[in-house]
Amino acid sequence: MTENRHRRLRRARPVVALAAVTFAIGAIFGAQHGASPASTLARQFVTAWTHGDYRTMYGEIDAASQREISASQFAAAYQQALTVATARRLDVAGRPRRSAAVVAVPVQIHTRLFGTLSLDFALQVIESAEDGPRVRWSRSLAFPGLRHGELLSRRTTLPRRATLLARDGSVLAESTAEASSQSGEATRSSPLGEAARAVLGTVGPVPASRLTQLEAQGVPAQATVGLTGLERALDERLRGSPGGELLAGRRLLAYAAPHAAPAVHTTVSPALQSA
């Protein structure tokens, strides 16, 4: 490399460094000032939703909306919607998109029953002379993907409860053919008779102590679950996976087919019959 080329490279380095600094400053300035106040508010609102920060969300709705719903009712509306959807994780999935007074924020809702839902939170942002931009709230904003006037609901279908088998494959307990797709079955039959009932256990309505936990898994309050004995100990395996429809008003948002569990073997011996 010649001496002249060394000199040219030394002179060029400060220019390149200055250009890099200028580009970085421009990028930072653009990131801070490129988004409109409405888009910034919408992203903050939805980000708070993904963290369950309902207090922050409530503070970003307009005064008229706050007069229509209390902070506790506001939080309950969002919590109920997430329970209905069986949501387990929430993510902001992209940048806000503005169209007139509506800002759409794409999100992903990871659910237990319906997989991952990719929907938009469409927020109406209004300008307040005193408070600046605020979200105009309605109950259709309790969950993304809802249109004005729509509420979220779920129709649940339960699979037939799995057969309970002894270690040699003989039947210990099984469901009747008339089991309801909405609640499961109210009773279980067993060839062992009442003598084995204390070990096999019973099924019945969801106890209050387990209601919240089971609803989060998509099991409705009117379902039949294991209450005592082996029916209780093996309840999660015997229940299978519920399915159903996730509805926005009358519109179908998502569908999941129920999946019955295979027969469950236990180490209990059929010698129970002689007990």
C-alpha positions as CSV (number, residue, x, y, z in Angstrom):
1,M,0.0,0.0,0.0
2,T,1.5,3.4,-1.0
3,E,2.0,6.4,1.3
4,N,-0.6,8.4,-0.6
5,R,-3.2,5.8,0.0
6,H,-2.4,5.8,3.7
7,R,-3.0,9.5,3.8
8,R,-6.3,9.2,2.0
9,L,-7.5,6.6,4.4
10,R,-6.5,8.7,7.5
11,R,-8.4,11.7,6.0
12,A,-11.5,9.6,5.3
13,R,-11.9,8.1,8.8
14,P,-13.2,11.2,10.5
15,V,-15.7,11.7,7.7
16,V,-17.0,8.1,8.0
17,A,-17.2,8.4,11.8
18,L,-19.1,11.7,11.5
19,A,-21.6,10.1,9.0
20,A,-22.2,7.2,11.3
21,V,-22.9,9.5,14.3
22,T,-25.2,11.6,12.2
23,F,-27.1,8.5,11.0
24,A,-27.5,7.3,14.6
25,I,-28.8,10.6,15.8
26,G,-31.3,10.7,12.9
27,A,-32.5,7.2,13.7
28,I,-33.0,8.0,17.3
29,F,-34.8,11.3,16.5
30,G,-37.0,9.6,14.0
31,A,-38.0,6.8,16.4
32,Q,-38.9,9.3,19.0
33,H,-40.9,11.7,16.8
34,G,-42.1,9.4,14.0
35,A,-45.1,8.0,15.9
36,S,-48.2,10.2,16.3
37,P,-49.5,10.8,19.9
38,A,-52.5,8.6,19.0
39,S,-50.3,5.7,17.9
40,T,-48.1,6.1,21.0
41,L,-51.1,6.1,23.3
42,A,-52.6,3.0,21.6
43,R,-49.3,1.1,21.9
44,Q,-49.0,2.0,25.6
45,F,-52.6,0.9,26.2
46,V,-52.2,-2.5,24.5
47,T,-48.7,-3.0,26.1
48,A,-50.3,-2.5,29.5
49,W,-53.0,-5.0,28.6
50,T,-50.3,-7.6,27.8
51,H,-48.9,-7.1,31.3
52,G,-52.3,-7.1,33.1
53,D,-51.8,-3.5,34.1
54,Y,-55.4,-2.4,34.1
55,R,-54.8,0.6,36.3
56,T,-52.6,2.2,33.6
57,M,-55.2,1.3,30.9
58,Y,-58.0,2.8,32.9
59,G,-56.0,6.0,33.3
60,E,-55.7,6.3,29.5
61,I,-59.5,6.1,28.7
62,D,-61.4,9.4,28.4
63,A,-63.4,11.0,31.3
64,A,-66.7,10.1,29.7
65,S,-65.7,6.4,29.6
66,Q,-64.5,6.5,33.2
67,R,-67.9,7.8,34.3
68,E,-69.6,4.8,32.6
69,I,-67.5,2.1,34.2
70,S,-65.5,1.9,37.5
71,A,-61.9,0.8,37.6
72,S,-62.8,-2.5,39.2
73,Q,-65.5,-3.2,36.6
74,F,-63.0,-2.3,33.9
75,A,-60.4,-4.8,35.2
76,A,-63.0,-7.5,35.6
77,A,-64.2,-7.1,32.0
78,Y,-60.7,-7.8,30.7
79,Q,-60.0,-10.6,33.2
80,Q,-63.3,-12.3,32.3
81,A,-62.6,-12.1,28.5
82,L,-59.1,-13.7,29.0
83,T,-60.7,-16.5,31.0
84,V,-63.3,-17.1,28.3
85,A,-60.5,-17.3,25.6
86,T,-58.4,-19.5,27.9
87,A,-55.5,-17.0,27.3
88,R,-52.1,-17.9,28.9
89,R,-49.8,-15.3,27.2
90,L,-50.3,-12.0,25.4
91,D,-47.9,-10.2,23.0
92,V,-47.9,-7.0,20.9
93,A,-47.2,-8.4,17.4
94,G,-46.4,-5.2,15.4
95,R,-46.6,-1.5,15.0
96,P,-49.8,0.5,15.4
97,R,-51.7,1.4,12.1
98,R,-53.7,4.5,12.1
99,S,-56.8,5.2,10.0
100,A,-58.6,8.4,10.8
101,A,-59.5,8.3,14.6
102,V,-58.9,4.5,14.8
103,V,-55.6,2.9,15.7
104,A,-55.2,-0.8,15.2
105,V,-52.5,-2.6,17.2
106,P,-51.8,-6.2,16.1
107,V,-51.5,-8.7,19.0
108,Q,-51.1,-12.4,19.5
109,I,-53.1,-14.3,22.2
110,H,-51.7,-17.7,23.1
111,T,-54.6,-19.8,24.4
112,R,-55.0,-23.3,25.9
113,L,-57.9,-24.4,23.7
114,F,-57.6,-22.4,20.5
115,G,-53.9,-22.1,19.8
116,T,-52.4,-18.7,18.9
117,L,-54.9,-16.1,17.8
118,S,-53.6,-13.2,15.7
119,L,-56.0,-10.3,16.1
120,D,-56.1,-6.4,16.1
121,F,-57.0,-4.1,18.9
122,A,-58.9,-1.4,17.1
123,L,-58.9,1.6,19.5
124,Q,-60.8,4.8,18.9
125,V,-58.5,7.7,20.0
126,I,-60.0,11.1,20.7
127,E,-58.3,14.4,21.4
128,S,-59.1,16.2,24.6
129,A,-58.2,19.9,25.0
130,E,-57.3,19.3,28.7
131,D,-55.8,15.7,28.7
132,G,-54.6,15.2,25.1
133,P,-55.3,11.9,23.3
134,R,-57.4,9.4,25.2
135,V,-59.0,6.0,24.3
136,R,-62.8,6.1,23.9
137,W,-63.8,2.9,25.6
138,S,-66.6,0.4,25.1
139,R,-67.1,-3.2,26.3
140,S,-66.2,-4.4,22.8
141,L,-62.6,-3.4,23.7
142,A,-62.4,-6.0,26.4
143,F,-60.8,-8.3,23.8
144,P,-59.2,-7.8,20.4
145,G,-61.0,-8.6,17.2
146,L,-64.4,-7.5,18.6
147,R,-66.6,-5.1,16.6
148,H,-68.8,-2.4,18.1
149,G,-71.5,-4.0,20.2
150,E,-70.0,-7.5,20.2
151,L,-69.1,-9.4,23.4
152,L,-66.9,-12.4,23.7
153,S,-68.3,-15.8,24.6
154,R,-67.5,-19.5,24.3
155,R,-69.5,-22.7,23.6
156,T,-67.7,-25.6,25.1
157,T,-67.8,-29.2,24.0
158,L,-66.5,-31.8,26.4
159,P,-65.2,-35.2,25.3
160,R,-66.4,-38.4,26.8
161,R,-64.5,-39.2,30.0
162,A,-61.9,-41.9,29.5
163,T,-62.3,-45.4,30.7
164,L,-60.4,-46.4,33.8
165,L,-58.7,-49.8,33.6
166,A,-57.0,-52.1,36.0
167,R,-53.4,-53.2,35.3
168,D,-54.6,-56.3,33.6
169,G,-56.8,-54.3,31.2
170,S,-60.2,-55.0,32.9
171,V,-62.6,-52.2,33.2
172,L,-62.9,-50.4,36.6
173,A,-65.1,-47.5,35.6
174,E,-66.5,-46.1,32.4
175,S,-68.9,-43.5,31.1
176,T,-72.4,-44.2,29.8
177,A,-73.2,-43.7,26.2
178,E,-75.6,-40.9,27.0
179,A,-72.9,-38.6,28.4
180,S,-73.6,-34.9,27.6
181,S,-71.2,-33.0,25.3
182,Q,-71.9,-29.9,27.5
183,S,-71.3,-31.3,31.0
184,G,-69.7,-34.7,30.6
185,E,-71.4,-37.4,32.6
186,A,-73.2,-37.3,35.9
187,T,-72.4,-40.9,36.8
188,R,-69.9,-43.6,36.0
189,S,-70.6,-47.3,35.8
190,S,-68.4,-50.0,37.2
191,P,-68.6,-53.8,37.0
192,L,-67.1,-54.0,40.5
193,G,-70.2,-52.6,42.2
194,E,-70.4,-50.4,45.3
195,A,-67.7,-52.3,47.2
196,A,-65.0,-50.6,45.1
197,R,-66.6,-47.1,45.2
198,A,-64.4,-45.9,48.0
199,V,-61.3,-46.6,46.0
200,L,-62.6,-45.7,42.5
201,G,-64.2,-42.5,43.8
202,T,-67.0,-40.4,42.4
203,V,-67.6,-37.7,39.8
204,G,-69.8,-34.6,40.1
205,P,-70.1,-30.8,39.6
206,V,-67.0,-28.7,39.7
207,P,-66.3,-27.8,43.4
208,A,-66.0,-24.1,44.2
209,S,-62.4,-24.6,45.4
210,R,-61.4,-25.7,41.9
211,L,-63.6,-23.5,39.8
212,T,-61.1,-20.8,38.9
213,Q,-58.3,-23.2,38.1
214,L,-60.5,-25.4,35.8
215,E,-62.2,-22.4,34.1
216,A,-58.7,-21.2,33.1
217,Q,-58.2,-24.6,31.5
218,G,-61.4,-24.3,29.5
219,V,-63.5,-26.5,31.7
220,P,-66.9,-24.9,32.2
221,A,-68.5,-24.5,35.6
222,Q,-71.3,-27.0,34.7
223,A,-68.8,-29.8,33.8
224,T,-68.6,-33.1,35.6
225,V,-65.1,-33.8,37.2
226,G,-63.6,-36.3,39.5
227,L,-64.3,-35.6,43.2
228,T,-62.8,-38.4,45.2
229,G,-60.7,-41.5,44.9
230,L,-59.0,-42.5,41.6
231,E,-61.5,-40.3,39.7
232,R,-60.0,-37.3,41.5
233,A,-56.4,-38.4,41.5
234,L,-56.5,-39.1,37.7
235,D,-59.0,-36.4,36.8
236,E,-56.8,-34.4,34.4
237,R,-55.9,-37.5,32.4
238,L,-59.5,-38.8,32.4
239,R,-61.1,-35.5,31.3
240,G,-59.3,-35.2,28.0
241,S,-59.2,-31.8,26.3
242,P,-62.3,-29.7,25.9
243,G,-63.1,-27.9,22.6
244,G,-65.7,-25.6,21.3
245,E,-66.2,-22.2,19.6
246,L,-64.9,-18.8,20.6
247,L,-67.5,-16.2,19.5
248,A,-67.5,-12.5,18.9
249,G,-71.2,-11.8,19.2
250,R,-72.4,-14.4,16.6
251,R,-69.2,-14.5,14.6
252,L,-66.8,-17.4,15.0
253,L,-63.3,-16.2,16.0
254,A,-61.8,-19.6,16.6
255,Y,-62.7,-23.3,16.9
256,A,-61.1,-26.3,18.6
257,A,-62.2,-29.9,18.4
258,P,-62.5,-31.8,21.7
259,H,-60.1,-34.7,22.2
260,A,-61.0,-37.6,24.4
261,A,-58.2,-39.2,26.4
262,P,-57.2,-42.8,25.8
263,A,-58.1,-45.3,28.5
264,V,-56.1,-44.8,31.7
265,H,-54.5,-47.7,33.4
266,T,-54.0,-47.8,37.1
267,T,-52.1,-50.2,39.3
268,V,-55.3,-51.1,41.3
269,S,-56.0,-54.8,41.0
270,P,-59.3,-56.2,39.9
271,A,-59.2,-58.1,43.2
272,L,-61.1,-55.1,44.5
273,Q,-64.2,-57.0,43.3
274,S,-63.8,-59.4,46.2
275,A,-63.3,-56.6,48.7
